[in-house]
Amino acid sequence: MKRKPDVLVILVAAFGLGVLVTLLLPLAANDTVAAPASALQAGIIIRD
């Protein structure tokens, strides 16, 4: 007979995984995600 894991252990593991993902997410993102790729996307209109 297998013993069922405790609910508290599952909650702590889920919390730890969430913290780990939250800490690693900014490291995985590069600069082009938030920065506009062109002046048109940034809303900058340059008139000659």
Biopython code that builds the backbone (N, CA, C, O; Angstrom):
import numpy as np
from Bio.PDB.StructureBuilder import StructureBuilder

atoms = [
    (1, "MET", "N", (0.835, -1.187, 0.000)),
    (1, "MET", "CA", (0.000, 0.000, 0.000)),
    (1, "MET", "C", (0.878, 1.248, 0.000)),
    (1, "MET", "O", (1.756, 1.402, 0.849)),
    (2, "LYS", "N", (0.635, 2.120, -0.943)),
    (2, "LYS", "CA", (1.426, 3.347, -1.014)),
    (2, "LYS", "C", (0.819, 4.419, -0.126)),
    (2, "LYS", "O", (-0.401, 4.539, -0.017)),
    (3, "ARG", "N", (1.691, 5.197, 0.509)),
    (3, "ARG", "CA", (1.225, 6.276, 1.374)),
    (3, "ARG", "C", (0.988, 7.523, 0.542)),
    (3, "ARG", "O", (1.852, 7.902, -0.249)),
    (4, "LYS", "N", (-0.160, 8.170, 0.698)),
    (4, "LYS", "CA", (-0.471, 9.381, -0.059)),
    (4, "LYS", "C", (0.371, 10.542, 0.447)),
    (4, "LYS", "O", (0.558, 10.687, 1.655)),
    (5, "PRO", "N", (0.886, 11.376, -0.463)),
    (5, "PRO", "CA", (1.660, 12.542, -0.003)),
    (5, "PRO", "C", (0.788, 13.532, 0.751)),
    (5, "PRO", "O", (-0.396, 13.698, 0.460)),
    (6, "ASP", "N", (1.392, 14.169, 1.706)),
    (6, "ASP", "CA", (0.662, 15.131, 2.526)),
    (6, "ASP", "C", (0.302, 16.361, 1.708)),
    (6, "ASP", "O", (1.059, 16.756, 0.822)),
    (7, "VAL", "N", (-0.825, 16.959, 1.987)),
    (7, "VAL", "CA", (-1.272, 18.141, 1.252)),
    (7, "VAL", "C", (-0.316, 19.311, 1.493)),
    (7, "VAL", "O", (-0.065, 20.108, 0.589)),
    (8, "LEU", "N", (0.207, 19.409, 2.694)),
    (8, "LEU", "CA", (1.139, 20.485, 3.015)),
    (8, "LEU", "C", (2.426, 20.368, 2.196)),
    (8, "LEU", "O", (2.978, 21.378, 1.760)),
    (9, "VAL", "N", (2.895, 19.159, 1.989)),
    (9, "VAL", "CA", (4.106, 18.952, 1.184)),
    (9, "VAL", "C", (3.855, 19.374, -0.255)),
    (9, "VAL", "O", (4.723, 19.982, -0.882)),
    (10, "ILE", "N", (2.686, 19.061, -0.782)),
    (10, "ILE", "CA", (2.338, 19.446, -2.149)),
    (10, "ILE", "C", (2.250, 20.968, -2.272)),
    (10, "ILE", "O", (2.718, 21.539, -3.257)),
    (11, "LEU", "N", (1.654, 21.620, -1.282)),
    (11, "LEU", "CA", (1.540, 23.079, -1.315)),
    (11, "LEU", "C", (2.903, 23.748, -1.229)),
    (11, "LEU", "O", (3.154, 24.725, -1.934)),
    (12, "VAL", "N", (3.785, 23.240, -0.378)),
    (12, "VAL", "CA", (5.128, 23.804, -0.249)),
    (12, "VAL", "C", (5.918, 23.605, -1.548)),
    (12, "VAL", "O", (6.652, 24.497, -1.974)),
    (13, "ALA", "N", (5.767, 22.445, -2.167)),
    (13, "ALA", "CA", (6.459, 22.180, -3.432)),
    (13, "ALA", "C", (5.944, 23.098, -4.538)),
    (13, "ALA", "O", (6.733, 23.603, -5.337)),
    (14, "ALA", "N", (4.639, 23.317, -4.593)),
    (14, "ALA", "CA", (4.062, 24.204, -5.607)),
    (14, "ALA", "C", (4.509, 25.649, -5.374)),
    (14, "ALA", "O", (4.789, 26.376, -6.327)),
    (15, "PHE", "N", (4.573, 26.060, -4.117)),
    (15, "PHE", "CA", (5.026, 27.410, -3.795)),
    (15, "PHE", "C", (6.489, 27.598, -4.180)),
    (15, "PHE", "O", (6.858, 28.622, -4.755)),
    (16, "GLY", "N", (7.315, 26.614, -3.862)),
    (16, "GLY", "CA", (8.732, 26.681, -4.210)),
    (16, "GLY", "C", (8.948, 26.717, -5.708)),
    (16, "GLY", "O", (9.815, 27.443, -6.194)),
    (17, "LEU", "N", (8.167, 25.941, -6.446)),
    (17, "LEU", "CA", (8.273, 25.944, -7.904)),
    (17, "LEU", "C", (7.845, 27.291, -8.473)),
    (17, "LEU", "O", (8.456, 27.791, -9.418)),
    (18, "GLY", "N", (6.798, 27.879, -7.901)),
    (18, "GLY", "CA", (6.358, 29.201, -8.345)),
    (18, "GLY", "C", (7.401, 30.273, -8.086)),
    (18, "GLY", "O", (7.614, 31.145, -8.929)),
    (19, "VAL", "N", (8.048, 30.220, -6.940)),
    (19, "VAL", "CA", (9.107, 31.183, -6.626)),
    (19, "VAL", "C", (10.283, 31.006, -7.582)),
    (19, "VAL", "O", (10.854, 31.988, -8.057)),
    (20, "LEU", "N", (10.639, 29.769, -7.860)),
    (20, "LEU", "CA", (11.751, 29.488, -8.772)),
    (20, "LEU", "C", (11.462, 30.004, -10.182)),
    (20, "LEU", "O", (12.324, 30.610, -10.817)),
    (21, "VAL", "N", (10.253, 29.762, -10.658)),
    (21, "VAL", "CA", (9.870, 30.248, -11.989)),
    (21, "VAL", "C", (9.857, 31.769, -12.019)),
    (21, "VAL", "O", (10.276, 32.374, -13.005)),
    (22, "THR", "N", (9.374, 32.395, -10.937)),
    (22, "THR", "CA", (9.334, 33.856, -10.881)),
    (22, "THR", "C", (10.737, 34.454, -10.900)),
    (22, "THR", "O", (10.957, 35.501, -11.507)),
    (23, "LEU", "N", (11.682, 33.797, -10.241)),
    (23, "LEU", "CA", (13.053, 34.297, -10.228)),
    (23, "LEU", "C", (13.758, 34.066, -11.561)),
    (23, "LEU", "O", (14.587, 34.882, -11.964)),
    (24, "LEU", "N", (13.448, 32.978, -12.246)),
    (24, "LEU", "CA", (14.139, 32.652, -13.490)),
    (24, "LEU", "C", (13.510, 33.322, -14.714)),
    (24, "LEU", "O", (14.154, 33.421, -15.759)),
    (25, "LEU", "N", (12.276, 33.779, -14.598)),
    (25, "LEU", "CA", (11.590, 34.371, -15.751)),
    (25, "LEU", "C", (12.272, 35.638, -16.264)),
    (25, "LEU", "O", (12.442, 35.760, -17.478)),
    (26, "PRO", "N", (12.672, 36.588, -15.417)),
    (26, "PRO", "CA", (13.360, 37.771, -15.956)),
    (26, "PRO", "C", (14.704, 37.433, -16.590)),
    (26, "PRO", "O", (15.152, 38.152, -17.483)),
    (27, "LEU", "N", (15.345, 36.379, -16.163)),
    (27, "LEU", "CA", (16.628, 35.995, -16.749)),
    (27, "LEU", "C", (16.440, 35.429, -18.157)),
    (27, "LEU", "O", (17.316, 35.573, -19.011)),
    (28, "ALA", "N", (15.306, 34.792, -18.392)),
    (28, "ALA", "CA", (15.056, 34.182, -19.696)),
    (28, "ALA", "C", (14.580, 35.208, -20.719)),
    (28, "ALA", "O", (14.726, 34.991, -21.922)),
    (29, "ALA", "N", (14.013, 36.321, -20.260)),
    (29, "ALA", "CA", (13.491, 37.329, -21.185)),
    (29, "ALA", "C", (14.638, 38.183, -21.717)),
    (29, "ALA", "O", (15.553, 38.548, -20.979)),
    (30, "ASN", "N", (14.573, 38.490, -22.993)),
    (30, "ASN", "CA", (15.597, 39.350, -23.579)),
    (30, "ASN", "C", (15.045, 40.769, -23.753)),
    (30, "ASN", "O", (13.871, 41.014, -23.477)),
    (31, "ASP", "N", (15.871, 41.685, -24.200)),
    (31, "ASP", "CA", (15.486, 43.091, -24.270)),
    (31, "ASP", "C", (14.425, 43.375, -25.329)),
    (31, "ASP", "O", (13.696, 44.361, -25.217)),
    (32, "THR", "N", (14.327, 42.542, -26.338)),
    (32, "THR", "CA", (13.407, 42.825, -27.434)),
    (32, "THR", "C", (11.955, 42.536, -27.075)),
    (32, "THR", "O", (11.051, 42.889, -27.832)),
    (33, "VAL", "N", (11.718, 41.899, -25.931)),
    (33, "VAL", "CA", (10.340, 41.576, -25.558)),
    (33, "VAL", "C", (9.587, 42.845, -25.175)),
    (33, "VAL", "O", (8.462, 43.047, -25.631)),
    (34, "ALA", "N", (10.176, 43.695, -24.356)),
    (34, "ALA", "CA", (9.481, 44.891, -23.893)),
    (34, "ALA", "C", (9.774, 46.103, -24.774)),
    (34, "ALA", "O", (8.960, 47.024, -24.855)),
    (35, "ALA", "N", (10.912, 46.105, -25.422)),
    (35, "ALA", "CA", (11.302, 47.269, -26.218)),
    (35, "ALA", "C", (10.656, 47.199, -27.602)),
    (35, "ALA", "O", (10.613, 46.132, -28.215)),
    (36, "PRO", "N", (10.157, 48.324, -28.089)),
    (36, "PRO", "CA", (9.595, 48.332, -29.445)),
    (36, "PRO", "C", (10.706, 48.118, -30.484)),
    (36, "PRO", "O", (11.838, 48.570, -30.314)),
    (37, "ALA", "N", (10.344, 47.421, -31.554)),
    (37, "ALA", "CA", (11.341, 47.068, -32.557)),
    (37, "ALA", "C", (11.650, 48.234, -33.487)),
    (37, "ALA", "O", (12.729, 48.293, -34.076)),
    (38, "SER", "N", (10.715, 49.152, -33.618)),
    (38, "SER", "CA", (10.943, 50.266, -34.533)),
    (38, "SER", "C", (10.355, 51.546, -33.941)),
    (38, "SER", "O", (9.639, 51.518, -32.941)),
    (39, "ALA", "N", (10.676, 52.659, -34.582)),
    (39, "ALA", "CA", (10.134, 53.945, -34.132)),
    (39, "ALA", "C", (8.624, 54.003, -34.348)),
    (39, "ALA", "O", (7.910, 54.672, -33.600)),
    (40, "LEU", "N", (8.146, 53.307, -35.363)),
    (40, "LEU", "CA", (6.704, 53.290, -35.629)),
    (40, "LEU", "C", (5.952, 52.586, -34.506)),
    (40, "LEU", "O", (4.879, 53.037, -34.103)),
    (41, "GLN", "N", (6.498, 51.494, -34.000)),
    (41, "GLN", "CA", (5.867, 50.785, -32.892)),
    (41, "GLN", "C", (5.929, 51.607, -31.609)),
    (41, "GLN", "O", (5.038, 51.505, -30.766)),
    (42, "ALA", "N", (6.964, 52.411, -31.454)),
    (42, "ALA", "CA", (7.102, 53.233, -30.266)),
    (42, "ALA", "C", (6.184, 54.457, -30.316)),
    (42, "ALA", "O", (5.999, 55.137, -29.306)),
    (43, "GLY", "N", (5.615, 54.735, -31.481)),
    (43, "GLY", "CA", (4.728, 55.881, -31.615)),
    (43, "GLY", "C", (5.482, 57.171, -31.901)),
    (43, "GLY", "O", (4.951, 58.266, -31.714)),
    (44, "ILE", "N", (6.716, 57.037, -32.352)),
    (44, "ILE", "CA", (7.524, 58.208, -32.649)),
    (44, "ILE", "C", (7.407, 58.502, -34.137)),
    (44, "ILE", "O", (7.728, 57.661, -34.977)),
    (45, "ILE", "N", (6.950, 59.688, -34.445)),
    (45, "ILE", "CA", (6.818, 60.076, -35.840)),
    (45, "ILE", "C", (7.864, 61.163, -36.108)),
    (45, "ILE", "O", (7.847, 62.234, -35.501)),
    (46, "ILE", "N", (8.753, 60.858, -37.017)),
    (46, "ILE", "CA", (9.822, 61.811, -37.369)),
    (46, "ILE", "C", (9.485, 62.405, -38.730)),
    (46, "ILE", "O", (9.401, 61.697, -39.734)),
    (47, "ARG", "N", (9.294, 63.721, -38.740)),
    (47, "ARG", "CA", (8.987, 64.392, -40.020)),
    (47, "ARG", "C", (10.185, 65.198, -40.462)),
    (47, "ARG", "O", (10.807, 65.903, -39.667)),
    (48, "ASP", "N", (10.498, 65.089, -41.722)),
    (48, "ASP", "CA", (11.628, 65.835, -42.257)),
    (48, "ASP", "C", (11.224, 67.250, -42.638)),
    (48, "ASP", "O", (12.056, 68.025, -43.109)),
]
sb = StructureBuilder()
sb.init_structure("model")
sb.init_model(0)
sb.init_chain("A")
sb.init_seg("    ")
for serial, (resi, resn, name, xyz) in enumerate(atoms, 1):
    if name == "N":
        sb.init_residue(resn, " ", resi, " ")
    sb.init_atom(name, np.array(xyz, "f"), 0.0, 1.0, " ", f" {name:<3s}", serial, name[0])
structure = sb.get_structure()
